[in-house]
Amino acid sequence: MSEHKFISVLGGNGFLGKYIVNILLNKGYYVKIISRSATLSKQNFTIYKPGQYKLVNCDIKNSSKLHSELEGTNYIINLIGLLVSKKNNSFEEVHNLAVKNIVSICKKLNVKKLIHVSAIGAEKNSKSEYSRTKFLGEVAVKGFKNHCILRPSIVYGDEDNFINLFAKTLRFSPFLPLIGGGNNLFQPIWVQDAANIIVNVLENNIKGKILEIGGEDILSFKEILEIILKELELNRKLITVPFGLSRRLASLLEILPDPLITRDQVEMLKKDNIISKKYDYRQTLKYLPMPFKKMIKKQLSFMKKNGGHLS
């Protein structure tokens, strides 16, 4: 196998990461899967030759260990990110400082290409700490010449923490709050499509760009919930909750280990989460994503048949 076949995927055992790693392994790449709990995901890759992949437990905030683990790699895909910031694992540490560390390592090891997955909405002056620290991470990545930044909209599919979360809630709750009326727009992209696009960026001469990726359908949050209700054949009330009240309720939920929503997420819901003309990936790649209604029907069919339980 030629030297360019060695790839490290940071967060490769996560929701999106597993799809990317499977594509890479099927293509014959040698892949190192790095995360804080990578070895717990061994069962996801047992169909491949043991020597073709390696699972490594490593916190990306541990600079010296990460440097050691990345030695010999030619390409790096960074997928690691947080949805909730905590004292011992904050947005600032993971989205900004750790990314600066990764960039420094890329320079020292002469890595051929760094693909960094950020998020639509990454902005310098955002009131959302998530979006602001994502922007700072992008600034760091731009300091490495051979980079490409991808900003996905909502990624959905089996085991996601967006569609499945609301589908389960709607299954057992008589109502669901619509924060700010649920009029903010999303451009959901199927996880397999997102993974295919990222691997296409890896294999093509695409560098120094920001690419925003999403599906072919633009839907409001309310429309997404209505589609879920229709597929599950449920009749539930969707109740508008103003942003101010939503923020106060979120502050109470934040005392829980895994809050349903945070104040930072309420702030993010004030803006649309769709591809901008400036960074539209379709200007660089020719790829047709799957339609949302078709794939969501497939995703929710298991829940519909099994009384609310998802695989």
N, C-alpha and C positions, 0 to 999 in steps of 0.2 A: 504494500500500500504506500502510495507516495506521501511525502511529508505534509502536504496541504490537507490531509484527511483527518488531522487531529483537532478536535473542537472541544472546548469547555463550555458547558451550559450552566450558568449560575441560576439556581431556582428551577433546574430541569426536572424535578420531581413534583412540581406544582401542576395546577390545572392546565394551563397553556403549555408549560414545559414538557409534560409527558407526550403531548402530540408532536411537538417539535423534535424531541429526542427519537421518537419512533420513526419519523420520516428520515432523520439522519442515519439511524441504524439500518433501515431498509435500503438506503443508498450506499451503504458500505463504509460510512465514516466511523472512526474511533471516537467515542464520546466519553468525556468525564462529566459526571453529573454532580454538581456541588451545591449543597445547601446545609442548613443547620441540622436537618434530619433526613438526609438523602438515603441512608441505608434502610430506613423504614419502608422504602418504596421498591425494594428489590423485586417483589412479585410482578411489578409492571413491565419488567424487561427480561424475564426468565426465558423467553423464546429465542433470545439472541445468544450468540457465543459469549461466554463469560469474559473472554479476552477482548471483546469488542467494546465493552463499556466498563466504567468504574464508578461506583457510588462513593462519594466522599462527604463526610460530615465536617462542615467548616462554616463558621460564622464569618460573613464577608467583612465584618468590622475588625476581624483579627488579621491585621496587615501582613505579619510575617508568615503565618500559616497559609494565607491565601496566595501570597507570592510563591511559596514553595509548591503549592498544588498546581499553580498555573504554568510552571516551568515546562517547556516543551510543547505547549499548545500553540496552534497557529491562528485559530479564530476563537473569539469569545462572544457568547450571546448572554447578555445580562437581563434577566427577567424578574429579579428580586424587587419586591415592593411591598408596602404595607397599606392596608385599608383603615386601620385604627392605630393611632400613635400611643405608645405607652412609655412610662418612665425609663424602662430598661431596654426599649427598642422603639426609638422615636422616628418620626418622619425625617427630622434633620440628620440623624445618624445614618439611616438607611438610604434615603433618597439623595442626599447631598454628600456627606462626609465619606461614606463607603464608596460612592461612585468616584469621588476624587481619588481615592485609594486605588480603585480598579484602573483608572486612567494612568496613574503613575506606574503601576505594574505593567500595563500594556506598553508604555514607552521603554521601560527597562528591559523587557523581554522581546522587544521588536515584534509584537503581535501584528499579524497581517491585516486584521480587521476586527473592529469592535462594533457589534450590533447592540444598541441599548434601547430597551422597550420602556418608554415613558407613558404619557397619557394625554389625550386631548384635553385642553384646558390649562396646560402648563403655562403659567404666566408669572412674570416678575413681580407684579403688584397685586396678585390675587389675594383676596381676603381669606381664601382657603389655604391652610398650611400645607395640605396635601399637594395642591396645585403649585404653590409657591416653591416648595422644596423639590418637586419634580422639575421645575424650570431650572433651579440651581444645579441639579444633576445634569441637565442638558448642557448648561454652560460649561461644566467640567468636561463632558464628553467631547465638546467641540474643540477642546484643547489637544485632542489626539487626531492627527490628520486623517487616518484611515478609519473613519467612523460612519455609522448611519443610525439615525434616531427614528424609531417608529412610535407613533402615538395612536393606539387603538381606541375606538369607542368601546362600548360595553361588549365584552366577549362572552358568548353564551354557548351552552352545550351540556352534555352529561357532566354532573359533578360541579357545575358552576355555582357561584354564591350570589347570583342575582335572580335569574328566572326561577331557579329551584326554591330560593328563599321565599319569594312572594307567592309562588304556587303552593307551597306548603302552608303558608299563612292563610291564604285564601281558602284552602281546603278546610281548615278547622276554625276560622274566625268568621263571624257574621258580617264583618265589614273590614275595610282597609283604608287608612288615611291617605289622602292625596295631598302631599306637601306642596303648598302654594297653588293648588288646583291641578297639579299633574300635567301642566301644559309644556314643560320643558321637553326638548326634543333629543332623541337618541338615534344612533345609526348602528344598531346591533350587528355584530359580525360573528358568524359561526366559528367555533374554535378551530375546526379543521382548516377553514379558509385563512384564518389569522396565521396559523402555523405554516401553511403553504406559502403565504406571502413572505413571511420572515425567512424561510429557507430560500426562496427565490432571490431575495435581497442578498443573502449570504453568497449564493452561487453566481450572481451577476456582478458586473463591475459598477456597483452603485455605492458611491462614497460621498461623504460630505453633505448629505441631504437629511431633511426632516420629511418623513412621509406619514401622513395621517391616514389610518385605515379604518374602514367600516363596511357594513353590508350595503345592499342595494336599496333597502327600505329605510326611510326616515319616519319615525313614529314618536308620538308623545308618550310620556310615562303612562298617562291614562289609557291610551290606545293599547299599549303593551299589556296592561292589566286586563283590559277588556278581551283581548285575544286569549289570554290565559284562562279567563273565566269561560269563554266560549268553548275552548278545547276540553276543559274539564267538566263542561256541562253543569256549571255552578251559577247560582243567582246570589250575588253578594252586593252590599252597598259600598260604594266608593265615596268617602266623605272628605270634602275639602277642609284642610287645616292650614290656616295662614302661616307664613314663614316665622313670624314672631313667636306664636304659640308652639310651633314645631321645634324651634330652637330651645325653648324652655323645657319641653318634654324630653328632648334629646339630652339635655344637661343632667336630667334625672337618670336616664338610661345608661349614661356613661359610667355609673358606679358599678355596673355589671361587667364581668370578665369579657363577654362578647356582646356588646350592645347592638340592638337591632339597627340603630342609627345614631350618629354623633352630630354635634353642632357643626363640625367641619363639613360633614356630608350634606347637611341642610344648606350650608352656604354654596356648595357645589351644584345643588339642584336649582339654584337661581339662574343658571346659565345652560344653554344648549350644549349637547355633547355630540356634535356632528362635524364631519370633515369640512375644512375650509378650502376655498379655491386655491389659495396659495400653496398649500401642502398636500393637495389631493394625490394619493398614490397612483391613481389611474393615469396621471400625466407621465409617470415613469414606468409603470408595469401594466401589462395587459393581463388582467385577471378578472374573471366574472364570479363574484361570490354567490352563494346559495340564497334563495329568498327566505326571509324570516318566517313567514307563515308555514312554509313547507317543513322547515327544520324544527320549528317549535312544536309542530304537531307530532313529529317523530319523537322529540324529547319528552313530551308530556304523556305520550301514549302509555308508557310503563306505569306512571303514577295513576293514571285513569283506571288501569286494570288491577292495580294492587292496593287499592284503598288508601292512597295518599303517601305511600312509601316509595322513595326513589332509590335507585341503585347507587 
